[in-house]
Amino acid sequence: MDQPSSMRTDALPAELGHEASLDDGEPLIALILDDSEMNNLLLARALAPVPGCRAVDFTEPALALAYLRANVARIGIAITDYDMPGMTGLEFIAAARAVPGFTHVPVVMVTSLDQQSLRREALQRGATDFLGKPTDPVEIRARVTNLLRLSRAHRREQERSAILAREVAAAVAACEAREREIIALLMRAAEHRDTDTGDHIARVAAYATVIARNLGLPSAEVARIGLASTMHDVGKIGLSDSILLKNGPLSAEERREMEKHADRGRRILQGSSSEVVQLAAEIAASHHERWDGTGYPSGLKGEAIPLGGRIVAVADVFDALVSERPYKKPWTPEAAAAFLRENAGSHFDPACVNAFLAGWDDVQAQCRSFAA
């Protein structure tokens, strides 16, 4: 048997460590691994007439793996012997299959016809096909041509899938942008009724985001809650100025009319196909419910209150406490936080209060940014 060499002269060592992408029409690489240079030469010559194929051969499995990792995007097929020093063909296949992007590349093992158990194990490790020893150039060309055709078809399918995924992502982003724009316009309309509304909804959204994040919700759900929370008081559009802008405490009758804004907001928002608006309708209807069941409009209790409503209840009350109103001075953030602690388990969901306080540094940062 010939002495191992690192690779043949046509393998271009400079390619090692430089991953390349595959352009249309560029030949796919047939990676050949055998510790016999003569066997490599015979395989490379057999593949020379195959269109769109360039053979690169190695006598050392470690170098073959390094080349594979660096050029995985260009490799269309790998052909490996079984019996090699340092690493068997089975071990090489297993290591190759672990390389990202190589999962669907055909791998052919060269074996003797009587090695049935070896073939079964090779299939389990990820081999695609087999070549018998001694190799037949005609069979080699036919097998490799067919497998390269499958490899190219899979690559084209991957490219189409990637293009489709990008198009879908762009379409979703455009829809979400339009959705945010519509919501912003709706909230701008609300601002014309109450000069504090714009600042209030921005602050509540920021605090609600802190709570949702610290509850461990998925990032997409955190974003939806933050956006949906901006519509929690949209029902106040239906209130008269004498109530909405009153400089002082509300009478019992005025209080009853004010409380109608929760259900009115639900009715304004309900029926939408948008997940964010559906969530906003739920929040509008439930952000004045209380953990102990004494809230309005439905007297829901505990976890019967939708999570979005429980989150916004904490954010809404905190912001109301730390904000100046015609009828009260602003509380300090620390005093407002103490109020939340004292009322956790009665007014508020204790888990939401804990999540809010766990993000206290973020809350204080938000308070400073809004005060600036």
ZAMARGU-4260 file (C-alpha; in steps of 0.2 Angstrom, whole numbers, plus 5000, padded with zeros to 4 digits):
<rodrens>
0) 5000/5000/5000 | 5006/5017/4996 | 5012/5030/5009 | 4998/5042/5014 | 4999/5059/5007
5) 4989/5075/5013 | 4980/5076/4996 | 4983/5076/4977 | 4990/5092/4969 | 4973/5096/4961
10) 4965/5098/4978 | 4971/5116/4980 | 4976/5117/4998 | 4973/5136/4998 | 4954/5131/4999
15) 4956/5124/5016 | 4948/5136/5029 | 4939/5147/5015 | 4921/5142/5014 | 4914/5145/4997
20) 4896/5146/4990 | 4890/5137/4975 | 4886/5147/4960 | 4875/5140/4946 | 4885/5130/4934
25) 4900/5129/4945 | 4906/5111/4947 | 4902/5101/4962 | 4916/5093/4972 | 4917/5074/4973
30) 4927/5072/4989 | 4937/5055/4988 | 4945/5048/5004 | 4956/5032/5003 | 4973/5029/5011
35) 4979/5022/4994 | 4985/5036/4982 | 4983/5023/4968 | 4964/5020/4972 | 4961/5039/4973
40) 4969/5041/4956 | 4958/5027/4949 | 4943/5035/4956 | 4947/5053/4950 | 4951/5047/4933
45) 4934/5037/4932 | 4925/5053/4937 | 4934/5065/4925 | 4921/5063/4911 | 4906/5066/4923
50) 4899/5084/4919 | 4899/5097/4933 | 4910/5086/4944 | 4928/5090/4951 | 4937/5077/4961
55) 4947/5082/4976 | 4955/5067/4985 | 4964/5064/5002 | 4973/5050/5010 | 4971/5056/5028
60) 4953/5057/5036 | 4957/5072/5047 | 4962/5083/5032 | 4947/5077/5022 | 4936/5082/5037
65) 4944/5099/5038 | 4942/5102/5020 | 4924/5096/5021 | 4920/5108/5035 | 4928/5123/5025
70) 4919/5119/5009 | 4903/5110/5013 | 4893/5122/5002 | 4903/5115/4986 | 4903/5097/4990
75) 4891/5087/4980 | 4896/5069/4985 | 4909/5060/4996 | 4917/5043/4992 | 4926/5035/5007
80) 4935/5018/5009 | 4932/5009/5025 | 4949/5002/5031 | 4960/5017/5035 | 4973/5021/5048
85) 4967/5033/5062 | 4949/5033/5057 | 4938/5021/5049 | 4926/5025/5035 | 4911/5023/5047
90) 4919/5035/5059 | 4922/5047/5044 | 4904/5046/5039 | 4897/5049/5057 | 4909/5064/5058
95) 4904/5071/5041 | 4886/5070/5045 | 4888/5080/5060 | 4894/5095/5050 | 4881/5108/5047
100) 4875/5108/5029 | 4881/5091/5025 | 4865/5081/5031 | 4859/5078/5014 | 4875/5076/5004
105) 4876/5058/4996 | 4890/5048/5004 | 4896/5032/4995 | 4907/5019/5004 | 4919/5008/4995
110) 4917/4990/5001 | 4919/4972/4996 | 4904/4963/4990 | 4904/4951/5005 | 4904/4964/5019
115) 4885/4964/5022 | 4886/4968/5041 | 4898/4982/5037 | 4886/4989/5024 | 4871/4989/5037
120) 4881/4998/5049 | 4887/5011/5036 | 4868/5014/5032 | 4865/5017/5050 | 4879/5029/5051
125) 4873/5039/5036 | 4880/5031/5020 | 4869/5033/5005 | 4876/5020/4993 | 4890/5008/4990
130) 4904/5004/4977 | 4911/4986/4977 | 4929/4982/4976 | 4937/4981/4963 | 4929/4997/4957
135) 4921/4998/4939 | 4924/5015/4931 | 4907/5013/4921 | 4898/5009/4937 | 4907/5023/4947
140) 4902/5036/4933 | 4884/5030/4933 | 4882/5030/4952 | 4890/5047/4954 | 4881/5055/4940
145) 4864/5050/4947 | 4869/5055/4965 | 4875/5072/4959 | 4859/5075/4950 | 4850/5071/4967
150) 4862/5083/4976 | 4859/5097/4964 | 4840/5095/4965 | 4841/5095/4984 | 4852/5111/4983
155) 4839/5119/4971 | 4825/5115/4983 | 4835/5122/4998 | 4838/5138/4988 | 4819/5139/4984
160) 4814/5136/5002 | 4827/5150/5007 | 4819/5162/4995 | 4802/5158/5000 | 4806/5160/5018
165) 4814/5177/5015 | 4798/5182/5005 | 4787/5176/5019 | 4797/5185/5032 | 4796/5201/5022
170) 4777/5200/5020 | 4775/5197/5038 | 4786/5211/5043 | 4776/5223/5031 | 4759/5217/5038
175) 4766/5220/5056 | 4772/5237/5051 | 4755/5241/5044 | 4747/5234/5060 | 4758/5245/5071
180) 4754/5260/5060 | 4735/5257/5062 | 4737/5255/5081 | 4747/5271/5082 | 4734/5281/5072
185) 4720/5274/5084 | 4730/5279/5099 | 4733/5296/5091 | 4714/5298/5090 | 4713/5294/5109
190) 4726/5307/5113 | 4715/5321/5106 | 4703/5317/5120 | 4716/5316/5134 | 4733/5325/5133
195) 4740/5313/5145 | 4735/5297/5136 | 4749/5297/5123 | 4762/5297/5137 | 4752/5285/5148
200) 4750/5272/5135 | 4769/5272/5131 | 4774/5270/5149 | 4761/5256/5152 | 4768/5247/5137
205) 4786/5249/5143 | 4781/5242/5161 | 4770/5228/5153 | 4785/5223/5143 | 4796/5222/5158
210) 4783/5211/5167 | 4780/5199/5152 | 4799/5197/5149 | 4802/5193/5168 | 4787/5180/5168
215) 4798/5171/5155 | 4786/5173/5140 | 4792/5170/5123 | 4799/5185/5115 | 4786/5186/5102
220) 4772/5185/5115 | 4781/5199/5125 | 4781/5210/5110 | 4763/5207/5107 | 4758/5211/5125
225) 4768/5227/5124 | 4759/5233/5108 | 4742/5227/5113 | 4743/5236/5130 | 4744/5252/5121
230) 4725/5250/5117 | 4720/5246/5135 | 4711/5262/5138 | 4704/5265/5120 | 4686/5263/5127
235) 4688/5280/5135 | 4685/5288/5118 | 4667/5286/5123 | 4668/5296/5139 | 4662/5314/5140
240) 4674/5328/5143 | 4666/5332/5160 | 4671/5315/5166 | 4687/5312/5157 | 4695/5329/5161
245) 4687/5332/5178 | 4698/5341/5190 | 4694/5332/5205 | 4686/5315/5212 | 4672/5307/5202
250) 4655/5305/5209 | 4647/5288/5211 | 4637/5290/5195 | 4652/5297/5186 | 4663/5282/5192
255) 4650/5270/5185 | 4651/5278/5168 | 4670/5278/5169 | 4670/5260/5173 | 4660/5257/5156
260) 4676/5260/5147 | 4683/5243/5149 | 4668/5234/5141 | 4667/5248/5128 | 4685/5245/5123
265) 4682/5227/5121 | 4667/5230/5110 | 4678/5243/5099 | 4692/5230/5097 | 4683/5213/5096
270) 4680/5204/5080 | 4697/5208/5072 | 4707/5194/5063 | 4723/5202/5070 | 4731/5192/5085
275) 4737/5209/5093 | 4720/5217/5092 | 4712/5201/5099 | 4724/5202/5113 | 4721/5221/5115
280) 4702/5217/5116 | 4705/5205/5130 | 4716/5217/5139 | 4704/5232/5137 | 4690/5221/5145
285) 4701/5214/5159 | 4714/5226/5165 | 4703/5233/5179 | 4698/5215/5186 | 4706/5211/5203
290) 4715/5195/5208 | 4702/5193/5223 | 4687/5195/5211 | 4682/5213/5217 | 4686/5221/5200
295) 4676/5226/5185 | 4667/5224/5173 | 4665/5205/5176 | 4671/5201/5193 | 4684/5189/5187
300) 4695/5181/5200 | 4713/5174/5200 | 4719/5165/5184 | 4701/5167/5177 | 4708/5184/5173
305) 4717/5184/5156 | 4736/5185/5158 | 4737/5201/5148 | 4724/5209/5159 | 4734/5204/5175
310) 4750/5211/5167 | 4743/5228/5162 | 4734/5230/5179 | 4751/5231/5187 | 4758/5242/5174
315) 4743/5253/5173 | 4741/5256/5192 | 4760/5259/5194 | 4760/5272/5181 | 4744/5281/5188
320) 4752/5282/5205 | 4769/5289/5199 | 4760/5301/5187 | 4754/5319/5192 | 4735/5321/5191
325) 4724/5337/5193 | 4718/5328/5209 | 4734/5321/5216 | 4753/5323/5217 | 4764/5310/5210
330) 4770/5296/5221 | 4788/5291/5221 | 4792/5275/5212 | 4797/5267/5228 | 4781/5271/5236
335) 4771/5265/5221 | 4781/5248/5222 | 4777/5246/5240 | 4759/5248/5236 | 4760/5234/5223
340) 4768/5223/5236 | 4755/5227/5249 | 4741/5223/5237 | 4749/5207/5228 | 4736/5193/5231
345) 4721/5205/5233 | 4722/5218/5219 | 4736/5211/5209 | 4742/5194/5203 | 4757/5190/5214
350) 4767/5183/5200 | 4765/5199/5190 | 4770/5210/5204 | 4786/5199/5207 | 4790/5200/5189
355) 4788/5219/5189 | 4799/5220/5204 | 4812/5208/5197 | 4814/5221/5183 | 4816/5236/5195
360) 4832/5242/5187 | 4823/5242/5170 | 4808/5251/5178 | 4818/5265/5185 | 4827/5267/5169
365) 4810/5269/5160 | 4804/5281/5173 | 4820/5292/5171 | 4818/5291/5152 | 4800/5297/5152
370) 4804/5311/5165 | 4818/5318/5153
</rodrens>
